[in-house]
Amino acid sequence: MTKITFLVRNGIFWGFRETGHTGFGEEGDDILCSALSAMTMLILNTLEVAYVCPVDYSISEETAEITVKCLSALPEFEKDEKKRFAVSGLFYGYFCQINDLTEEYYDFLDVDTSEE
């Protein structure tokens, strides 16, 4: 099972942690794991390239842990309100997408939030 914990501060989504393999399919053929990886890379590329935001992330294939944090979603780190809204909205959109996936793949995904 993959557990995804979204980081929230004062109602603002600013990152997430993913741990574990989904176990939906065989390693290398797990379409659920592939979907999570693709969405994660989309988020990283959007933050770094399109939004030009500093992103703190780590990806460990050995431990199946991914952490993505972008302080640009938070007002104490980013003055541009539109950029904050875009960054937080990207994380919130991922949160909504994962919740939708969890309805069908509840044996393989667990989603939570953490006030940090």
ABEGO torsion letter per residue (X at the ends): XBBBBBBBBGGBBAEBBBBEBAGABBBGABAAAAAAAAAAAAAAAAAAAAAGBBBBBBBBAAAGBBBBBBAAABAAABABAAAAAAAAAAAAAAAAAAAAAAAAAAAABBBBBBBX
